[in-house]
Amino acid sequence: GIARDDTWAWTVGGKIYLSTTGTTGNTITQTAPIGAADIVQILGVATHADRIFFKPELVNVEIA
């Protein structure tokens, strides 16, 4: 589905990832995790600066 938040400023067409920092204000990001033992979870794609198409991938990748 589509999620919207007028405070977002996504790059249209960019993937949305689950954040590894787990902040209280924003736990999604367009920066893919790169740390050892981090899990890469794609949550969707930005369709507009303030909207994402939410469609989580079923495959997770752990960075070695």
PQR file with spaces between the fields and no chain letter, atoms N, CA, C, O and H, PARSE charges and radii, in Angstrom:
ATOM       1  N    GLY     1       0.806   -1.180    0.000 -0.4000 1.5000
ATOM       2  CA   GLY     1       0.000    0.000    0.000 -0.0000 2.0000
ATOM       3  C    GLY     1       0.858    1.255    0.000  0.5500 1.7000
ATOM       4  O    GLY     1       2.087    1.178   -0.025 -0.5500 1.4000
ATOM       5  N    ILE     2       0.227    2.372    0.028 -0.4000 1.5000
ATOM       6  CA   ILE     2       0.900    3.670    0.017 -0.0000 2.0000
ATOM       7  C    ILE     2       0.882    4.267    1.423  0.5500 1.7000
ATOM       8  O    ILE     2      -0.151    4.270    2.094 -0.5500 1.4000
ATOM       9  H    ILE     2      -0.771    2.434    0.048  0.4000 1.0000
ATOM      10  N    ALA     3       2.024    4.767    1.856 -0.4000 1.5000
ATOM      11  CA   ALA     3       2.127    5.493    3.126 -0.0000 2.0000
ATOM      12  C    ALA     3       2.583    6.908    2.814  0.5500 1.7000
ATOM      13  O    ALA     3       3.423    7.122    1.941 -0.5500 1.4000
ATOM      14  H    ALA     3       2.862    4.765    1.311  0.4000 1.0000
ATOM      15  N    ARG     4       2.019    7.880    3.540 -0.4000 1.5000
ATOM      16  CA   ARG     4       2.358    9.285    3.288 -0.0000 2.0000
ATOM      17  C    ARG     4       2.659    9.995    4.599  0.5500 1.7000
ATOM      18  O    ARG     4       1.995    9.786    5.614 -0.5500 1.4000
ATOM      19  H    ARG     4       1.336    7.706    4.250  0.4000 1.0000
ATOM      20  N    ASP     5       3.675   10.836    4.543 -0.4000 1.5000
ATOM      21  CA   ASP     5       4.014   11.698    5.671 -0.0000 2.0000
ATOM      22  C    ASP     5       4.589   12.972    5.061  0.5500 1.7000
ATOM      23  O    ASP     5       5.625   12.926    4.397 -0.5500 1.4000
ATOM      24  H    ASP     5       4.214   11.006    3.719  0.4000 1.0000
ATOM      25  N    ASP     6       3.937   14.094    5.278 -0.4000 1.5000
ATOM      26  CA   ASP     6       4.364   15.346    4.652 -0.0000 2.0000
ATOM      27  C    ASP     6       5.721   15.839    5.136  0.5500 1.7000
ATOM      28  O    ASP     6       6.273   16.770    4.549 -0.5500 1.4000
ATOM      29  H    ASP     6       3.095   14.131    5.817  0.4000 1.0000
ATOM      30  N    THR     7       6.269   15.250    6.177 -0.4000 1.5000
ATOM      31  CA   THR     7       7.599   15.650    6.649 -0.0000 2.0000
ATOM      32  C    THR     7       8.719   14.871    5.955  0.5500 1.7000
ATOM      33  O    THR     7       9.890   15.224    6.095 -0.5500 1.4000
ATOM      34  H    THR     7       5.821   14.494    6.654  0.4000 1.0000
ATOM      35  N    TRP     8       8.377   13.824    5.215 -0.4000 1.5000
ATOM      36  CA   TRP     8       9.395   13.056    4.495 -0.0000 2.0000
ATOM      37  C    TRP     8       9.945   13.869    3.335  0.5500 1.7000
ATOM      38  O    TRP     8       9.289   14.783    2.836 -0.5500 1.4000
ATOM      39  H    TRP     8       7.426   13.538    5.101  0.4000 1.0000
ATOM      40  N    ALA     9      11.154   13.527    2.912 -0.4000 1.5000
ATOM      41  CA   ALA     9      11.779   14.166    1.747 -0.0000 2.0000
ATOM      42  C    ALA     9      12.584   13.110    0.984  0.5500 1.7000
ATOM      43  O    ALA     9      13.798   13.232    0.820 -0.5500 1.4000
ATOM      44  H    ALA     9      11.687   12.785    3.317  0.4000 1.0000
ATOM      45  N    TRP    10      11.881   12.072    0.522 -0.4000 1.5000
ATOM      46  CA   TRP    10      12.537   10.956   -0.158 -0.0000 2.0000
ATOM      47  C    TRP    10      13.016   11.337   -1.552  0.5500 1.7000
ATOM      48  O    TRP    10      12.505   12.274   -2.164 -0.5500 1.4000
ATOM      49  H    TRP    10      10.895   11.973    0.654  0.4000 1.0000
ATOM      50  N    THR    11      13.999   10.599   -2.040 -0.4000 1.5000
ATOM      51  CA   THR    11      14.419   10.673   -3.433 -0.0000 2.0000
ATOM      52  C    THR    11      13.523    9.716   -4.202  0.5500 1.7000
ATOM      53  O    THR    11      13.542    8.509   -3.959 -0.5500 1.4000
ATOM      54  H    THR    11      14.414    9.837   -1.543  0.4000 1.0000
ATOM      55  N    VAL    12      12.744   10.251   -5.122 -0.4000 1.5000
ATOM      56  CA   VAL    12      11.778    9.440   -5.865 -0.0000 2.0000
ATOM      57  C    VAL    12      12.493    8.317   -6.611  0.5500 1.7000
ATOM      58  O    VAL    12      13.505    8.540   -7.275 -0.5500 1.4000
ATOM      59  H    VAL    12      12.729   11.231   -5.318  0.4000 1.0000
ATOM      60  N    GLY    13      11.951    7.114   -6.490 -0.4000 1.5000
ATOM      61  CA   GLY    13      12.515    5.940   -7.144 -0.0000 2.0000
ATOM      62  C    GLY    13      13.508    5.186   -6.283  0.5500 1.7000
ATOM      63  O    GLY    13      13.894    4.065   -6.615 -0.5500 1.4000
ATOM      64  H    GLY    13      11.128    6.933   -5.950  0.4000 1.0000
ATOM      65  N    GLY    14      13.930    5.793   -5.168 -0.4000 1.5000
ATOM      66  CA   GLY    14      14.889    5.141   -4.279 -0.0000 2.0000
ATOM      67  C    GLY    14      14.221    4.140   -3.361  0.5500 1.7000
ATOM      68  O    GLY    14      13.070    4.318   -2.962 -0.5500 1.4000
ATOM      69  H    GLY    14      13.617    6.704   -4.898  0.4000 1.0000
ATOM      70  N    LYS    15      14.950    3.087   -3.028 -0.4000 1.5000
ATOM      71  CA   LYS    15      14.446    2.080   -2.107 -0.0000 2.0000
ATOM      72  C    LYS    15      14.371    2.642   -0.687  0.5500 1.7000
ATOM      73  O    LYS    15      15.135    3.536   -0.320 -0.5500 1.4000
ATOM      74  H    LYS    15      15.885    2.942   -3.352  0.4000 1.0000
ATOM      75  N    ILE    16      13.447    2.109    0.099 -0.4000 1.5000
ATOM      76  CA   ILE    16      13.287    2.463    1.502 -0.0000 2.0000
ATOM      77  C    ILE    16      13.700    1.245    2.322  0.5500 1.7000
ATOM      78  O    ILE    16      13.220    0.137    2.086 -0.5500 1.4000
ATOM      79  H    ILE    16      12.827    1.383   -0.199  0.4000 1.0000
ATOM      80  N    TYR    17      14.595    1.458    3.289 -0.4000 1.5000
ATOM      81  CA   TYR    17      15.129    0.373    4.112 -0.0000 2.0000
ATOM      82  C    TYR    17      14.721    0.550    5.568  0.5500 1.7000
ATOM      83  O    TYR    17      14.438    1.661    6.017 -0.5500 1.4000
ATOM      84  H    TYR    17      14.985    2.359    3.481  0.4000 1.0000
ATOM      85  N    LEU    18      14.695   -0.553    6.291 -0.4000 1.5000
ATOM      86  CA   LEU    18      14.542   -0.504    7.732 -0.0000 2.0000
ATOM      87  C    LEU    18      15.849    0.012    8.312  0.5500 1.7000
ATOM      88  O    LEU    18      16.920   -0.477    7.953 -0.5500 1.4000
ATOM      89  H    LEU    18      14.925   -1.455    5.926  0.4000 1.0000
ATOM      90  N    SER    19      15.777    0.985    9.198 -0.4000 1.5000
ATOM      91  CA   SER    19      16.967    1.581    9.799 -0.0000 2.0000
ATOM      92  C    SER    19      17.557    0.656   10.860  0.5500 1.7000
ATOM      93  O    SER    19      16.826   -0.050   11.555 -0.5500 1.4000
ATOM      94  H    SER    19      14.907    1.382    9.490  0.4000 1.0000
ATOM      95  N    THR    20      18.864    0.665   10.976 -0.4000 1.5000
ATOM      96  CA   THR    20      19.532   -0.121   12.026 -0.0000 2.0000
ATOM      97  C    THR    20      19.696    0.692   13.301  0.5500 1.7000
ATOM      98  O    THR    20      20.090    0.145   14.331 -0.5500 1.4000
ATOM      99  H    THR    20      19.457    1.239   10.411  0.4000 1.0000
ATOM     100  N    THR    21      19.402    1.996   13.254 -0.4000 1.5000
ATOM     101  CA   THR    21      19.576    2.833   14.439 -0.0000 2.0000
ATOM     102  C    THR    21      18.370    2.805   15.357  0.5500 1.7000
ATOM     103  O    THR    21      18.510    3.021   16.561 -0.5500 1.4000
ATOM     104  H    THR    21      19.082    2.441   12.417  0.4000 1.0000
ATOM     105  N    GLY    22      17.184    2.545   14.815 -0.4000 1.5000
ATOM     106  CA   GLY    22      15.985    2.417   15.632 -0.0000 2.0000
ATOM     107  C    GLY    22      15.629    3.651   16.434  0.5500 1.7000
ATOM     108  O    GLY    22      15.306    3.549   17.618 -0.5500 1.4000
ATOM     109  H    GLY    22      17.070    2.370   13.837  0.4000 1.0000
ATOM     110  N    THR    23      15.684    4.821   15.805 -0.4000 1.5000
ATOM     111  CA   THR    23      15.326    6.043   16.506 -0.0000 2.0000
ATOM     112  C    THR    23      13.825    6.100   16.744  0.5500 1.7000
ATOM     113  O    THR    23      13.069    5.372   16.102 -0.5500 1.4000
ATOM     114  H    THR    23      15.946    4.903   14.843  0.4000 1.0000
ATOM     115  N    THR    24      13.393    6.946   17.648 -0.4000 1.5000
ATOM     116  CA   THR    24      11.966    7.041   17.937 -0.0000 2.0000
ATOM     117  C    THR    24      11.218    7.846   16.882  0.5500 1.7000
ATOM     118  O    THR    24      10.008    7.676   16.731 -0.5500 1.4000
ATOM     119  H    THR    24      14.008    7.537   18.170  0.4000 1.0000
ATOM     120  N    GLY    25      11.905    8.714   16.152 -0.4000 1.5000
ATOM     121  CA   GLY    25      11.231    9.561   15.179 -0.0000 2.0000
ATOM     122  C    GLY    25      11.199    9.012   13.772  0.5500 1.7000
ATOM     123  O    GLY    25      10.297    9.348   13.005 -0.5500 1.4000
ATOM     124  H    GLY    25      12.888    8.851   16.274  0.4000 1.0000
ATOM     125  N    ASN    26      12.153    8.179   13.411 -0.4000 1.5000
ATOM     126  CA   ASN    26      12.213    7.682   12.042 -0.0000 2.0000
ATOM     127  C    ASN    26      13.001    6.387   12.012  0.5500 1.7000
ATOM     128  O    ASN    26      14.210    6.390   12.242 -0.5500 1.4000
ATOM     129  H    ASN    26      12.886    7.906   14.034  0.4000 1.0000
ATOM     130  N    THR    27      12.343    5.303   11.737 -0.4000 1.5000
ATOM     131  CA   THR    27      13.031    4.023   11.679 -0.0000 2.0000
ATOM     132  C    THR    27      13.129    3.492   10.259  0.5500 1.7000
ATOM     133  O    THR    27      13.414    2.313   10.050 -0.5500 1.4000
ATOM     134  H    THR    27      11.361    5.301   11.550  0.4000 1.0000
ATOM     135  N    ILE    28      12.891    4.367    9.276 -0.4000 1.5000
ATOM     136  CA   ILE    28      13.092    3.999    7.881 -0.0000 2.0000
ATOM     137  C    ILE    28      14.033    5.007    7.240  0.5500 1.7000
ATOM     138  O    ILE    28      14.099    6.163    7.656 -0.5500 1.4000
ATOM     139  H    ILE    28      12.659    5.324    9.446  0.4000 1.0000
ATOM     140  N    THR    29      14.759    4.557    6.223 -0.4000 1.5000
ATOM     141  CA   THR    29      15.797    5.379    5.613 -0.0000 2.0000
ATOM     142  C    THR    29      15.996    4.966    4.158  0.5500 1.7000
ATOM     143  O    THR    29      15.560    3.890    3.747 -0.5500 1.4000
ATOM     144  H    THR    29      14.705    3.617    5.885  0.4000 1.0000
ATOM     145  N    GLN    30      16.646    5.813    3.392 -0.4000 1.5000
ATOM     146  CA   GLN    30      17.029    5.444    2.032 -0.0000 2.0000
ATOM     147  C    GLN    30      18.496    5.045    1.964  0.5500 1.7000
ATOM     148  O    GLN    30      19.030    4.822    0.877 -0.5500 1.4000
ATOM     149  H    GLN    30      17.000    6.687    3.725  0.4000 1.0000
ATOM     150  N    THR    31      19.142    4.956    3.101 -0.4000 1.5000
ATOM     151  CA   THR    31      20.533    4.509    3.158 -0.0000 2.0000
ATOM     152  C    THR    31      20.566    3.047    3.582  0.5500 1.7000
ATOM     153  O    THR    31      20.137    2.702    4.683 -0.5500 1.4000
ATOM     154  H    THR    31      18.708    5.138    3.983  0.4000 1.0000
ATOM     155  N    ALA    32      21.077    2.196    2.708 -0.4000 1.5000
ATOM     156  CA   ALA    32      21.146    0.770    3.025 -0.0000 2.0000
ATOM     157  C    ALA    32      22.169    0.529    4.132  0.5500 1.7000
ATOM     158  O    ALA    32      23.218    1.173    4.155 -0.5500 1.4000
ATOM     159  H    ALA    32      21.426    2.477    1.813  0.4000 1.0000
ATOM     160  N    PRO    33      21.874   -0.394    5.049 -0.5600 1.5000
ATOM     161  CA   PRO    33      22.847   -0.744    6.083  0.2800 2.0000
ATOM     162  C    PRO    33      24.126   -1.292    5.452  0.5500 1.7000
ATOM     163  O    PRO    33      24.081   -1.965    4.423 -0.5500 1.4000
ATOM     164  N    ILE    34      25.278   -0.994    6.083 -0.4000 1.5000
ATOM     165  CA   ILE    34      26.558   -1.460    5.535 -0.0000 2.0000
ATOM     166  C    ILE    34      27.452   -2.106    6.583  0.5500 1.7000
ATOM     167  O    ILE    34      28.543   -2.570    6.252 -0.5500 1.4000
ATOM     168  H    ILE    34      25.315   -0.447    6.920  0.4000 1.0000
ATOM     169  N    GLY    35      27.021   -2.148    7.834 -0.4000 1.5000
ATOM     170  CA   GLY    35      27.861   -2.677    8.909 -0.0000 2.0000
ATOM     171  C    GLY    35      27.857   -4.195    8.966  0.5500 1.7000
ATOM     172  O    GLY    35      26.899   -4.849    8.552 -0.5500 1.4000
ATOM     173  H    GLY    35      26.135   -1.771    8.103  0.4000 1.0000
ATOM     174  N    ALA    36      28.941   -4.736    9.484 -0.4000 1.5000
ATOM     175  CA   ALA    36      29.040   -6.184    9.663 -0.0000 2.0000
ATOM     176  C    ALA    36      27.895   -6.655   10.553  0.5500 1.7000
ATOM     177  O    ALA    36      27.603   -6.042   11.580 -0.5500 1.4000
ATOM     178  H    ALA    36      29.719   -4.205    9.820  0.4000 1.0000
ATOM     179  N    ALA    37      27.257   -7.737   10.156 -0.4000 1.5000
ATOM     180  CA   ALA    37      26.138   -8.371   10.851 -0.0000 2.0000
ATOM     181  C    ALA    37      24.832   -7.566   10.761  0.5500 1.7000
ATOM     182  O    ALA    37      23.842   -7.942   11.389 -0.5500 1.4000
ATOM     183  H    ALA    37      27.494   -8.235    9.322  0.4000 1.0000
ATOM     184  N    ASP    38      24.812   -6.460    9.987 -0.4000 1.5000
ATOM     185  CA   ASP    38      23.565   -5.730    9.760 -0.0000 2.0000
ATOM     186  C    ASP    38      22.665   -6.549    8.839  0.5500 1.7000
ATOM     187  O    ASP    38      23.144   -7.286    7.978 -0.5500 1.4000
ATOM     188  H    ASP    38      25.616   -6.155    9.477  0.4000 1.0000
ATOM     189  N    ILE    39      21.370   -6.411    9.031 -0.4000 1.5000
ATOM     190  CA   ILE    39      20.384   -7.046    8.160 -0.0000 2.0000
ATOM     191  C    ILE    39      19.816   -5.979    7.227  0.5500 1.7000
ATOM     192  O    ILE    39      19.384   -4.916    7.672 -0.5500 1.4000
ATOM     193  H    ILE    39      20.980   -5.812    9.731  0.4000 1.0000
ATOM     194  N    VAL    40      19.822   -6.276    5.929 -0.4000 1.5000
ATOM     195  CA   VAL    40      19.246   -5.364    4.932 -0.0000 2.0000
ATOM     196  C    VAL    40      17.807   -5.811    4.676  0.5500 1.7000
ATOM     197  O    VAL    40      17.568   -6.914    4.185 -0.5500 1.4000
ATOM     198  H    VAL    40      20.173   -7.140    5.567  0.4000 1.0000
ATOM     199  N    GLN    41      16.859   -4.946    5.015 -0.4000 1.5000
ATOM     200  CA   GLN    41      15.435   -5.228    4.810 -0.0000 2.0000
ATOM     201  C    GLN    41      14.837   -4.101    3.980  0.5500 1.7000
ATOM     202  O    GLN    41      14.697   -2.978    4.464 -0.5500 1.4000
ATOM     203  H    GLN    41      17.053   -4.050    5.414  0.4000 1.0000
ATOM     204  N    ILE    42      14.487   -4.394    2.743 -0.4000 1.5000
ATOM     205  CA   ILE    42      13.848   -3.401    1.881 -0.0000 2.0000
ATOM     206  C    ILE    42      12.359   -3.363    2.223  0.5500 1.7000
ATOM     207  O    ILE    42      11.683   -4.392    2.220 -0.5500 1.4000
ATOM     208  H    ILE    42      14.600   -5.306    2.350  0.4000 1.0000
ATOM     209  N    LEU    43      11.862   -2.164    2.518 -0.4000 1.5000
ATOM     210  CA   LEU    43      10.462   -1.995    2.894 -0.0000 2.0000
ATOM     211  C    LEU    43       9.581   -1.516    1.750  0.5500 1.7000
ATOM     212  O    LEU    43       8.367   -1.718    1.768 -0.5500 1.4000
ATOM     213  H    LEU    43      12.412   -1.328    2.521  0.4000 1.0000
ATOM     214  N    GLY    44      10.191   -0.881    0.758 -0.4000 1.5000
ATOM     215  CA   GLY    44       9.406   -0.364   -0.358 -0.0000 2.0000
ATOM     216  C    GLY    44      10.227    0.589   -1.196  0.5500 1.7000
ATOM     217  O    GLY    44      11.457    0.535   -1.202 -0.5500 1.4000
ATOM     218  H    GLY    44      11.177   -0.716    0.743  0.4000 1.0000
ATOM     219  N    VAL    45       9.527    1.468   -1.907 -0.4000 1.5000
ATOM     220  CA   VAL    45      10.179    2.424   -2.792 -0.0000 2.0000
ATOM     221  C    VAL    45       9.457    3.769   -2.695  0.5500 1.7000
ATOM     222  O    VAL    45       8.242    3.825   -2.508 -0.5500 1.4000
ATOM     223  H    VAL    45       8.528    1.512   -1.902  0.4000 1.0000
ATOM     224  N    ALA    46      10.225    4.843   -2.825 -0.4000 1.5000
ATOM     225  CA   ALA    46       9.644    6.191   -2.788 -0.0000 2.0000
ATOM     226  C    ALA    46       8.972    6.491   -4.121  0.5500 1.7000
ATOM     227  O    ALA    46       9.599    6.411   -5.177 -0.5500 1.4000
ATOM     228  H    ALA    46      11.212    4.797   -2.977  0.4000 1.0000
ATOM     229  N    THR    47       7.694    6.836   -4.061 -0.4000 1.5000
ATOM     230  CA   THR    47       6.952    7.194   -5.272 -0.0000 2.0000
ATOM     231  C    THR    47       6.784    8.705   -5.404  0.5500 1.7000
ATOM     232  O    THR    47       6.359    9.199   -6.448 -0.5500 1.4000
ATOM     233  H    THR    47       7.184    6.901   -3.203  0.4000 1.0000
ATOM     234  N    HIS    48       7.117    9.429   -4.349 -0.4000 1.5000
ATOM     235  CA   HIS    48       6.985   10.884   -4.282 -0.0000 2.0000
ATOM     236  C    HIS    48       7.850   11.309   -3.103  0.5500 1.7000
ATOM     237  O    HIS    48       8.235   10.464   -2.295 -0.5500 1.4000
ATOM     238  H    HIS    48       7.462    9.027   -3.501  0.4000 1.0000
ATOM     239  N    ALA    49       8.161   12.571   -2.985 -0.4000 1.5000
ATOM     240  CA   ALA    49       8.983   13.044   -1.864 -0.0000 2.0000
ATOM     241  C    ALA    49       8.358   12.730   -0.508  0.5500 1.7000
ATOM     242  O    ALA    49       9.071   12.567    0.482 -0.5500 1.4000
ATOM     243  H    ALA    49       7.848   13.257   -3.641  0.4000 1.0000
ATOM     244  N    ASP    50       7.033   12.644   -0.460 -0.4000 1.5000
ATOM     245  CA   ASP    50       6.373   12.372    0.825 -0.0000 2.0000
ATOM     246  C    ASP    50       5.523   11.101    0.840  0.5500 1.7000
ATOM     247  O    ASP    50       4.667   10.934    1.708 -0.5500 1.4000
ATOM     248  H    ASP    50       6.454   12.775   -1.264  0.4000 1.0000
ATOM     249  N    ARG    51       5.764   10.196   -0.135 -0.4000 1.5000
ATOM     250  CA   ARG    51       5.007    8.938   -0.190 -0.0000 2.0000
ATOM     251  C    ARG    51       5.908    7.761   -0.515  0.5500 1.7000
ATOM     252  O    ARG    51       6.867    7.876   -1.278 -0.5500 1.4000
ATOM     253  H    ARG    51       6.460   10.332   -0.841  0.4000 1.0000
ATOM     254  N    ILE    52       5.573    6.621    0.087 -0.4000 1.5000
ATOM     255  CA   ILE    52       6.278    5.386   -0.262 -0.0000 2.0000
ATOM     256  C    ILE    52       5.258    4.312   -0.622  0.5500 1.7000
ATOM     257  O    ILE    52       4.154    4.262   -0.079 -0.5500 1.4000
ATOM     258  H    ILE    52       4.793    6.527    0.707  0.4000 1.0000
ATOM     259  N    PHE    53       5.661    3.467   -1.545 -0.4000 1.5000
ATOM     260  CA   PHE    53       4.892    2.271   -1.860 -0.0000 2.0000
ATOM     261  C    PHE    53       5.450    1.202   -0.944  0.5500 1.7000
ATOM     262  O    PHE    53       6.571    0.731   -1.135 -0.5500 1.4000
ATOM     263  H    PHE    53       6.557    3.508   -1.986  0.4000 1.0000
ATOM     264  N    PHE    54       4.664    0.820    0.051 -0.4000 1.5000
ATOM     265  CA   PHE    54       5.101   -0.124    1.073 -0.0000 2.0000
ATOM     266  C    PHE    54       4.851   -1.543    0.581  0.5500 1.7000
ATOM     267  O    PHE    54       3.708   -1.978    0.445 -0.5500 1.4000
ATOM     268  H    PHE    54       3.754    1.202    0.206  0.4000 1.0000
ATOM     269  N    LYS    55       5.960   -2.266    0.314 -0.4000 1.5000
ATOM     270  CA   LYS    55       5.892   -3.654   -0.134 -0.0000 2.0000
ATOM     271  C    LYS    55       7.181   -4.342    0.323  0.5500 1.7000
ATOM     272  O    LYS    55       8.129   -4.472   -0.452 -0.5500 1.4000
ATOM     273  H    LYS    55       6.889   -1.913    0.425  0.4000 1.0000
ATOM     274  N    PRO    56       7.211   -4.779    1.577 -0.5600 1.5000
ATOM     275  CA   PRO    56       8.441   -5.384    2.101  0.2800 2.0000
ATOM     276  C    PRO    56       8.870   -6.614    1.306  0.5500 1.7000
ATOM     277  O    PRO    56       8.041   -7.428    0.898 -0.5500 1.4000
ATOM     278  N    GLU    57      10.171   -6.731    1.095 -0.4000 1.5000
ATOM     279  CA   GLU    57      10.741   -7.905    0.459 -0.0000 2.0000
ATOM     280  C    GLU    57      10.707   -9.057    1.452  0.5500 1.7000
ATOM     281  O    GLU    57      10.863   -8.847    2.655 -0.5500 1.4000
ATOM     282  H    GLU    57      10.844   -6.070    1.426  0.4000 1.0000
ATOM     283  N    LEU    58      10.506  -10.267    0.959 -0.4000 1.5000
ATOM     284  CA   LEU    58      10.474  -11.435    1.825 -0.0000 2.0000
ATOM     285  C    LEU    58      11.866  -11.975    2.133  0.5500 1.7000
ATOM     286  O    LEU    58      12.035  -12.792    3.039 -0.5500 1.4000
ATOM     287  H    LEU    58      10.380  -10.438   -0.018  0.4000 1.0000
ATOM     288  N    VAL    59      12.860  -11.518    1.378 -0.4000 1.5000
ATOM     289  CA   VAL    59      14.225  -11.975    1.568 -0.0000 2.0000
ATOM     290  C    VAL    59      15.011  -10.911    2.313  0.5500 1.7000
ATOM     291  O    VAL    59      14.992   -9.741    1.930 -0.5500 1.4000
ATOM     292  H    VAL    59      12.723  -10.854    0.643  0.4000 1.0000
ATOM     293  N    ASN    60      15.704  -11.308    3.376 -0.4000 1.5000
ATOM     294  CA   ASN    60      16.610  -10.427    4.126 -0.0000 2.0000
ATOM     295  C    ASN    60      18.026  -10.857    3.832  0.5500 1.7000
ATOM     296  O    ASN    60      18.273  -12.038    3.587 -0.5500 1.4000
ATOM     297  H    ASN    60      15.720  -12.258    3.687  0.4000 1.0000
ATOM     298  N    VAL    61      18.965   -9.925    3.851 -0.4000 1.5000
ATOM     299  CA   VAL    61      20.361  -10.227    3.616 -0.0000 2.0000
ATOM     300  C    VAL    61      21.172   -9.760    4.804  0.5500 1.7000
ATOM     301  O    VAL    61      21.032   -8.619    5.245 -0.5500 1.4000
ATOM     302  H    VAL    61      18.764   -8.966    4.050  0.4000 1.0000
ATOM     303  N    GLU    62      22.017  -10.631    5.326 -0.4000 1.5000
ATOM     304  CA   GLU    62      22.923  -10.240    6.418 -0.0000 2.0000
ATOM     305  C    GLU    62      24.287   -9.929    5.827  0.5500 1.7000
ATOM     306  O    GLU    62      24.825  -10.713    5.045 -0.5500 1.4000
ATOM     307  H    GLU    62      22.130  -11.558    4.968  0.4000 1.0000
ATOM     308  N    ILE    63      24.844   -8.789    6.201 -0.4000 1.5000
ATOM     309  CA   ILE    63      26.155   -8.377    5.706 -0.0000 2.0000
ATOM     310  C    ILE    63      27.215   -9.076    6.537  0.5500 1.7000
ATOM     311  O    ILE    63      27.193   -9.033    7.767 -0.5500 1.4000
ATOM     312  H    ILE    63      24.407   -8.152    6.837  0.4000 1.0000
ATOM     313  N    ALA    64      28.130   -9.710    5.853 -0.4000 1.5000
ATOM     314  CA   ALA    64      29.203  -10.455    6.551 -0.0000 2.0000
ATOM     315  C    ALA    64      30.335   -9.532    6.945  0.5500 1.7000
ATOM     316  O    ALA    64      31.318   -9.979    7.537 -0.5500 1.4000
ATOM     317  H    ALA    64      28.148   -9.744    4.853  0.4000 1.0000
